[in-house]
Amino acid sequence: MRPRFPRASSARRAASVSRAVAGVGLVCALMWAGVWAGPALAHKGATPAQSPALPPAPAADAIAPKPAPKLLVAIAVDQFSADLYAQYRADFTGGLARLAQGAVFPSAYQSHAATETCPGHSTLLTGDHPARTGIIANNWYDFGAGRADKRIYCAEDEANPASSATDPVVSAVHLKVPTLGEWMKRQWPASRNVAVSAKDRAVMMMGGHLIDEAYWWRARGFTSLQNRTLAPAALDENANVLALVAKGAPALAVPDWCRARDRAVAAGDTSVGAGRFRLAADQFDDYRVSPRIDAATLDLAARLVRDMKLGGGAAPDMLSISLSATDYIGHAYGTQGLEMCIQMHELDQKLGAFFARLDAAGIDYAVVLSADHGGIDIAERMAEQGAPGAMRVDKALSAKALSAAIAARLGIAHAGPIIVAEGSFGDYWVAHDLAPEVRGQVIAALVAAFKAHPQVAGVFTKAQIAAHALPSGNPQDWSMLDRARASFDAERSGDVYMMLGRAVSPIAEAHAGYTATHGSPYDYDRRVPLLFWRRAVAGFGVAGFEQAQPVETVDIAPTLAALIGLNVGEGAFDGRCLDIDGGAANSCSPR
């Protein structure tokens, strides 16, 4: 499928972008008309896509009064909620403490309803909501897909016969808009676009269709696109990981300020809250679900900076890093136990060490750090603390149970399930091979079942969401329908969107490794920190300040674009430029 680029329609977008970056008469309609073509690069059994044709770069504006950084470092901390940042902020002494000396926006929003990894990462460097990026969830269903399995992974090229949702040919083909790194390569062809994470979908969503180096974790080490040879940096990192896992490692040290959280809590068939991340020999999954995976990701990123001499050329470079351990640990152990406290300490210290390596290289770099979504603790610990509504979802709300019940009630005989979904919340799809009138009956019955259930807080049909205007204004004030609309894509979204009540976990039964999650439209999942920092060069850095008013993660791309003097057309971003100067000057002023 050829990616299509929706035009910006609101006056807010045009007004905000005019502050963010200097337009030079080239409008994005040229790109939307079809110059962005060709499948994305793929991992397994696929060859690299032909690079999308890009329009000529607009003429550079006058020399900026302040020098632009030579390297942009965009860091996503997966599942790093604004609540976690606030809870541990006073204990940070490393990298997160350094970033707090810059421009701090403690209430940034992943404004949409589907607060999952792929949609959240798709907003960070595109400047667009999922309604425009096309990334509505980690997975969706396409009944027209040319394979038996109609489940589509957000970062796969399902047109490749070797791809499946569980073993994908990794690709950014589903991302409908360019990333900041791609815009940079358009204006400065010598610019490098590098992305590293433990998750392939994070790499694809932050890097996009044109990535010079792309690495993610796969089972026993970092991998890349199959047709590419691993760089020496990746080979060395994998060798280090193999050596460590082969011998194992002792438990991680517990900071004094974490000891109060050392308390075991039962959750389903497991117990959480007192783990210390001892690594038994040859346990690669335990390595992955620990702070060690972040350390490896940052070490690989630093090696790539060194070997590629990122930030050392005439054109600015883009380095995207997504750190996955907070998310893995949040899912396995929840957000309020000893495990997460240790992770916050390790994250802070490893970021500090990474920045120190960039400092030592003498690179003029700027950093932005945010998150793809937040998260919530396990229901059992929340219930102990008296949190209203903290419980696990009723199994009757699963697609399997609803499909069987509604098919029996309506007398529908069907070869497979008539309703499918990824979990007991969010999008639900009704089988497309049913007769139109029967599909309508199933949708009506599904809506009625949701409305009658005490754990359901909201339900919207596809038609209701499609008819609703794209939201604008402060994201904290958006209605639930606004949030659903920001996650909606007419080609991919389900027939019904269901929202559970606040603090209801969509995990019906907790098991070892999966006790808590995210994905809700509530602010514990939507609100994340947003931090900008720049190393002072020639007397210029980012003066420290804190702005508590709500902003959005879609504001990152236009803010960074302005910082480096990147010229894009009006309407290119949903977000607006944030003035991160901290003084009388305006970092959003055209360069």
C-alpha positions in Angstrom: 0.0 0.0 0.0 1.3 3.4 -0.9 1.4 5.7 2.2 -0.9 8.6 1.9 -0.4 11.9 3.6 -3.6 13.6 5.0 -3.5 17.3 4.6 -3.5 19.5 7.7 -7.0 21.0 8.1 -7.1 23.1 11.1 -6.1 26.7 11.5 -4.2 25.7 14.7 -1.8 23.6 12.7 -1.0 26.3 10.3 -0.6 29.0 12.9 1.6 26.9 15.1 3.9 25.7 12.4 4.4 29.2 11.1 6.0 30.0 14.5 7.9 26.7 14.4 9.7 26.7 11.2 10.3 29.2 8.3 8.3 28.2 5.3 9.8 29.1 1.9 6.9 28.5 -0.4 7.2 24.8 -0.7 3.9 23.2 0.6 3.6 19.7 1.7 0.9 19.0 -0.9 3.8 18.1 -3.2 4.6 15.2 -0.9 1.0 14.3 -0.3 0.6 14.1 -4.1 2.7 11.0 -4.3 6.4 11.7 -4.2 6.7 9.6 -0.9 6.4 6.2 -2.5 7.8 2.7 -2.2 7.8 0.1 0.5 9.9 0.6 3.6 13.0 -1.3 4.5 12.3 -4.7 5.9 14.1 -7.1 8.2 13.5 -10.7 7.2 13.3 -12.1 3.7 13.1 -8.7 2.1 15.3 -6.4 0.2 15.7 -2.7 1.0 13.0 -0.5 -0.5 13.9 2.1 -3.0 14.3 5.4 -1.2 11.2 7.6 -1.5 11.6 10.4 -3.9 11.8 13.7 -2.1 11.2 17.2 -3.4 14.1 19.6 -3.7 15.2 21.2 -0.4 14.0 24.8 0.0 16.7 27.5 0.0 18.3 28.0 3.3 17.4 31.1 5.2 19.8 33.7 6.6 22.4 32.5 9.0 20.9 32.0 12.4 22.0 34.3 15.2 22.7 31.2 17.4 24.5 28.1 16.2 22.4 25.0 15.5 23.4 21.8 17.2 25.1 19.2 15.0 23.5 16.2 16.6 19.9 15.8 17.8 19.4 13.0 20.3 15.8 12.0 20.8 15.2 9.6 23.7 12.0 7.8 24.4 11.7 6.0 27.7 9.0 3.4 27.1 6.2 3.6 29.8 7.8 6.6 31.6 4.8 8.3 32.9 4.7 11.9 34.2 3.7 10.2 37.5 6.9 8.2 37.6 9.0 11.2 36.7 7.5 13.2 39.5 7.7 10.4 42.0 11.5 9.9 41.6 12.6 13.3 40.4 14.2 14.3 43.7 16.3 11.1 43.7 17.9 11.6 40.3 21.5 12.5 40.3 22.6 11.5 36.8 21.3 12.0 33.3 17.7 12.8 34.3 19.0 15.4 36.8 21.0 16.9 34.0 18.0 17.2 31.7 16.0 18.8 34.5 18.4 21.7 34.2 17.0 22.5 30.7 13.5 23.1 29.5 11.1 21.0 31.5 7.5 20.4 30.5 6.2 18.0 33.2 2.7 17.7 31.7 3.1 16.6 28.1 0.4 14.5 26.5 0.2 11.5 24.2 -3.2 13.0 23.6 -4.8 10.0 21.8 -6.8 7.2 23.4 -4.8 4.2 22.3 -1.8 4.7 24.5 0.3 1.8 23.2 3.9 1.6 22.1 3.6 1.9 18.3 1.1 4.8 18.3 3.0 6.7 20.9 6.4 6.3 19.2 4.8 7.4 15.9 4.0 10.8 17.4 7.4 11.6 18.8 9.3 12.5 15.7 6.6 12.9 13.1 4.8 15.8 14.9 1.5 14.1 14.1 -1.2 12.3 16.0 -2.0 8.6 15.2 -5.1 9.8 13.2 -2.5 11.2 10.7 0.4 8.7 11.1 -2.0 5.8 10.6 -0.6 3.9 13.5 -3.7 3.2 15.6 -2.4 0.4 17.7 0.4 -2.1 18.1 -1.8 -4.5 16.0 -4.9 -4.3 14.0 -7.0 -6.5 11.8 -7.3 -6.3 8.0 -9.8 -8.7 6.6 -8.6 -8.0 3.1 -5.0 -9.0 3.8 -3.8 -11.7 1.4 -3.0 -14.3 4.1 -4.9 -16.5 6.5 -3.8 -14.5 9.5 -5.6 -11.1 9.3 -3.8 -9.7 12.3 -1.4 -6.9 11.2 1.6 -5.8 13.2 2.2 -2.1 13.1 5.9 -2.5 12.0 5.6 -5.3 9.5 5.3 -5.5 5.7 2.6 -8.1 5.5 2.8 -8.0 1.7 6.0 -10.0 2.1 5.1 -13.8 2.2 7.6 -14.4 4.9 5.9 -11.9 7.3 3.5 -12.7 10.1 2.2 -10.6 13.0 4.3 -12.8 15.4 7.4 -13.1 13.2 7.3 -9.9 11.1 9.3 -8.6 8.2 10.1 -5.4 10.0 9.1 -2.2 8.1 7.8 1.3 8.4 5.5 0.8 5.5 2.4 1.5 7.6 3.7 4.9 8.8 1.9 7.4 6.6 4.1 10.5 7.3 7.8 11.2 7.4 9.9 11.5 10.5 12.2 14.3 11.5 15.2 12.4 10.4 13.7 12.0 6.9 12.9 15.7 6.7 16.5 16.4 7.7 17.8 14.1 4.9 15.6 15.9 2.4 17.1 19.3 3.3 20.6 18.1 4.0 21.3 14.9 2.0 24.5 14.3 4.0 22.5 14.1 7.2 22.5 10.6 8.9 19.4 9.1 10.5 20.1 6.4 13.1 17.7 4.6 15.4 18.4 2.1 18.2 16.0 0.3 20.6 15.2 -3.1 22.1 11.9 -2.9 20.1 11.7 -3.0 16.4 8.5 -0.9 16.3 10.2 1.9 18.2 13.0 2.0 15.7 10.6 2.1 12.7 8.3 4.7 14.2 11.1 7.0 15.3 13.4 6.4 12.3 10.9 6.0 9.6 11.4 4.9 6.0 14.9 6.2 5.4 17.2 5.0 8.2 21.0 4.8 7.7 21.5 2.4 10.7 18.7 0.6 12.5 19.1 -1.8 15.4 16.8 -3.6 17.7 16.9 -6.6 20.0 15.9 -10.0 18.7 16.1 -13.0 21.1 19.9 -13.1 21.8 21.3 -9.8 20.4 20.8 -6.8 18.3 19.8 -7.2 14.7 19.0 -5.0 11.7 17.5 -5.3 8.3 18.3 -8.7 6.9 20.0 -7.4 3.8 22.5 -5.3 5.8 25.6 -6.4 7.5 25.8 -5.6 11.2 28.2 -2.8 11.9 31.2 -3.5 14.1 29.5 -1.5 16.9 26.6 -4.0 16.9 28.9 -7.0 16.7 30.9 -5.8 19.6 27.8 -5.1 21.6 26.4 -8.5 20.9 29.6 -10.1 22.0 29.6 -8.3 25.3 26.0 -9.3 25.9 26.7 -13.0 25.1 29.6 -13.0 27.5 27.6 -11.5 30.3 24.5 -13.7 29.8 26.7 -16.8 29.6 28.1 -16.4 33.1 25.1 -14.6 34.6 25.3 -11.6 37.0 24.5 -10.9 40.7 21.4 -8.9 41.8 21.6 -5.2 41.2 22.3 -2.9 44.1 19.3 -1.4 45.9 19.5 2.4 46.6 18.7 3.4 50.1 15.7 5.4 48.9 14.2 2.2 47.3 14.2 0.1 50.4 10.7 1.2 51.6 9.3 -0.3 48.4 10.7 -3.8 49.1 7.5 -5.6 49.7 6.1 -8.7 47.9 2.5 -8.6 46.7 0.6 -11.5 45.2 -0.7 -11.1 41.7 -2.3 -14.1 40.1 0.1 -17.0 39.9 3.1 -14.8 40.7 4.5 -12.4 43.3 6.0 -9.0 42.6 7.5 -6.1 44.5 10.8 -7.5 45.8 12.8 -8.4 42.8 16.5 -7.4 42.4 17.3 -8.6 38.8 19.7 -11.4 39.6 20.6 -12.9 36.3 21.0 -16.6 36.1 23.4 -18.0 33.4 21.9 -18.2 29.8 18.7 -16.5 30.7 18.3 -14.1 27.8 14.7 -13.2 28.6 15.6 -12.2 32.1 18.4 -10.1 30.6 15.8 -8.3 28.4 13.4 -7.7 31.3 15.9 -5.8 33.4 17.8 -2.5 33.4 20.6 -4.2 31.6 18.8 -4.0 28.2 18.8 -0.2 28.5 22.5 -0.2 29.3 23.2 -2.2 26.2 21.0 0.0 24.0 22.8 3.1 25.2 26.2 1.5 24.8 25.4 0.6 21.2 24.1 4.1 20.5 27.4 5.6 21.9 29.4 3.2 19.8 27.5 4.2 16.7 28.1 7.9 17.5 31.8 7.2 17.8 32.2 5.0 14.7 29.9 7.0 12.4 31.3 10.3 13.8 27.7 11.5 14.2 27.5 15.2 14.8 30.9 15.7 13.1 29.8 16.6 9.6 28.6 19.7 7.9 24.9 18.6 8.2 23.1 17.9 11.4 22.5 14.2 12.3 19.5 12.5 14.0 20.0 9.8 16.6 16.8 8.2 18.0 17.0 6.0 21.1 14.1 4.2 22.7 14.8 2.6 26.0 12.5 -0.4 26.7 13.3 -1.6 30.2 10.9 0.6 32.0 8.1 -0.9 29.9 9.2 -4.5 30.2 9.6 -4.1 34.0 6.2 -2.2 34.3 4.5 -5.1 32.6 6.3 -7.8 34.6 6.2 -6.2 38.0 4.0 -3.1 38.0 5.1 0.5 38.6 5.3 0.8 42.4 7.5 -2.0 43.6 11.2 -2.4 44.3 11.8 -3.4 40.7 10.7 -0.1 39.2 12.6 1.9 41.9 15.8 0.1 40.9 15.0 0.7 37.2 14.6 4.4 37.8 18.0 4.6 39.5 19.7 2.6 36.8 18.0 4.6 34.0 19.2 7.9 35.5 22.8 6.6 36.0 23.1 5.0 32.6 21.8 8.2 30.9 24.4 10.2 32.8 27.1 7.9 31.6 25.9 8.1 28.0 25.8 11.9 28.1 29.3 11.9 29.5 30.5 10.0 26.5 29.0 12.5 24.2 30.6 15.3 26.2 34.0 13.7 25.9 33.6 13.5 22.1 33.2 17.3 22.0 29.9 17.0 20.1 27.5 20.0 19.9 24.3 18.1 20.7 20.8 18.7 21.9 18.6 16.2 23.7 14.9 15.7 24.0 13.5 13.0 26.3 9.9 11.9 26.5 7.8 8.7 26.4 5.5 6.8 24.2 2.9 6.4 27.0 2.6 6.1 30.7 1.4 3.2 32.8 -0.4 2.0 35.9 0.4 -0.3 38.7 -0.9 -3.8 39.3 -4.6 -3.9 40.4 -3.8 -5.9 43.5 -1.4 -3.4 45.0 -3.7 -0.5 44.0 -6.6 -2.2 45.7 -4.5 -2.6 48.9 -3.9 1.2 48.8 -7.7 1.8 48.5 -7.7 3.0 44.9 -11.3 3.2 43.7 -12.2 0.9 40.9 -8.9 -1.0 40.9 -9.7 -4.4 39.6 -9.1 -6.8 36.7 -11.3 -6.9 33.7 -14.2 -9.3 33.4 -13.4 -12.2 31.0 -16.9 -11.7 29.5 -15.5 -8.5 27.8 -13.0 -10.5 25.8 -13.6 -10.7 22.0 -13.7 -14.5 22.3 -16.5 -14.5 24.9 -18.4 -11.7 23.2 -18.1 -13.4 19.8 -19.5 -16.7 21.1 -22.3 -15.0 23.1 -23.5 -12.7 20.4 -23.3 -15.4 17.7 -25.4 -17.7 19.8 -27.9 -15.0 20.6 -28.3 -14.0 16.9 -28.2 -17.5 15.6 -25.1 -16.8 13.4 -23.2 -19.8 12.1 -19.7 -18.8 11.1 -16.5 -20.6 10.4 -14.5 -18.4 12.7 -15.1 -15.8 15.4 -17.4 -13.0 14.3 -15.6 -10.5 16.6 -11.9 -10.1 17.1 -9.8 -7.7 19.2 -6.3 -7.5 20.7 -7.5 -7.3 24.2 -10.5 -6.6 26.4 -10.5 -2.9 25.5 -9.9 -0.6 22.6 -10.8 -1.6 19.0 -13.1 -4.5 18.2 -13.6 -5.7 14.6 -16.6 -7.5 13.3 -16.0 -10.1 10.5 -16.3 -8.6 7.1 -17.7 -11.6 5.4 -21.0 -11.4 7.2 -23.9 -10.0 5.3 -24.2 -6.2 5.8 -27.4 -6.4 7.7 -26.0 -9.2 9.9 -22.8 -7.1 10.6 -25.1 -4.2 11.6 -26.9 -6.5 14.1 -23.6 -7.7 15.5 -22.3 -4.2 16.0 -25.5 -3.1 17.7 -25.4 -6.1 20.0 -21.7 -5.5 20.8 -22.5 -1.8 21.7 -25.4 -2.9 23.8 -23.3 -5.5 25.7 -20.6 -2.9 26.4 -23.1 -0.2 27.6 -24.7 -2.7 30.0 -21.4 -3.7 31.6 -20.4 -1.9 34.8 -16.7 -2.0 34.0 -17.2 -0.1 30.7 -16.9 3.7 30.8 -17.4 4.5 27.2 -18.2 3.0 23.8 -18.2 4.5 20.3 -19.0 3.1 16.9 -16.7 3.7 13.9 -19.3 5.9 12.4 -19.5 8.1 15.5 -15.8 8.5 15.7 -15.4 9.3 12.0 -18.1 12.0 12.1 -16.4 13.7 15.0 -14.0 16.6 14.2 -10.3 16.3 14.9 -9.7 17.8 18.4 -7.6 20.8 19.2 -6.9 22.9 22.2 -5.4 21.7 25.5 -5.3 17.8 25.5 -6.1 17.6 29.2 -9.5 19.0 28.3 -10.3 16.7 25.5 -13.4 14.5 25.8 -13.2 10.8 25.5 -14.6 11.0 22.0 -11.8 13.6 21.2 -9.2 11.1 22.4 -10.7 8.3 20.3 -10.8 10.5 17.3 -7.1 11.3 17.6 -6.4 7.5 17.4 -8.7 6.9 14.5 -7.8 5.8 11.0 -10.7 5.0 8.6 -8.8 2.2 6.9 -7.6 0.5 10.0 -9.7 1.2 13.1 -12.2 -1.2 14.4 -16.0 -1.2 14.2 -16.4 -0.4 17.9 -14.1 1.3 20.4 -14.5 0.5 24.0 -13.0 2.2 27.1 -12.8 0.5 30.4 -13.4 2.4 33.6 -10.5 4.1 35.4 -8.0 1.8 37.1 -9.6 -1.4 35.5 -6.8 -3.5 34.3 -7.4 -5.1 30.9 -5.4 -8.1 32.0 -8.0 -10.6 33.3 -5.5 -12.8 35.1 -2.0 -11.8 36.1 0.8 -14.2 35.2 4.6 -14.2 35.7 5.9 -11.6 33.3 2.6 -9.9 32.6 0.9 -8.3 35.5 0.2 -4.7 34.5 -0.2 -2.7 31.3 -1.3 0.6 29.7 -3.4 1.6 26.7 -6.2 3.5 28.4 -7.5 7.0 27.6 -6.8 8.2 31.1 -4.0 10.6 32.1 -2.0 8.0 33.9 -1.4 6.5 30.5 -1.5 9.8 28.4 0.6 12.2 30.5 4.4 12.0 30.1 7.4 14.2 30.9 9.0 16.3 28.1 12.6 17.5 28.7 14.9 19.5 26.4 18.5 20.1 27.1 21.5 21.3 25.1 25.2 21.1 25.8 26.5 24.7 26.1 28.6 25.5 23.0 30.0 29.0 22.2 28.1 30.3 25.2 24.7 28.9 24.0 22.7 26.1 25.6 19.2 25.8 26.8 18.5 28.0 29.8 16.7 26.1 32.5 13.0 26.7 33.1 9.8 24.8 33.9 6.5 25.2 32.2 3.6 23.4 33.8 1.0 24.1 31.2 0.0 21.1 29.0 1.9 20.5 25.8 1.9 17.5 23.5 4.4 15.0 22.2 3.6 16.1 18.7 5.2 19.4 19.6 8.7 17.7 19.7 9.3 17.6 15.9 8.4 21.2 15.2 10.4 22.3 18.2 13.5 20.5 17.0 13.0 21.6 13.4 13.1 25.2 14.5 16.2 24.5 16.6 18.2 23.3 13.6 16.7 25.6 11.0 14.9 22.9 9.2 12.4 24.2 6.6 9.2 22.4 6.0 5.9 23.5 4.5 3.0 24.8 6.5 0.7 22.1 7.7 3.5 19.5 8.0 2.9 18.9 11.7 -0.1 18.6 14.0 2.1 20.0 16.8 3.4 23.5 17.5 6.9 24.8 18.2 7.7 25.2 21.9 9.9 28.1 22.8 12.7 26.4 24.8 15.1 29.4 24.9 14.2 30.1 28.5 15.0 33.8 28.1 13.8 36.8 26.1 14.8 35.2 22.8 12.4 32.9 21.0 13.8 29.5 19.8 10.8 29.2 17.4 11.7 32.4 15.5 12.5 31.7 11.8 16.3 31.2 11.2 
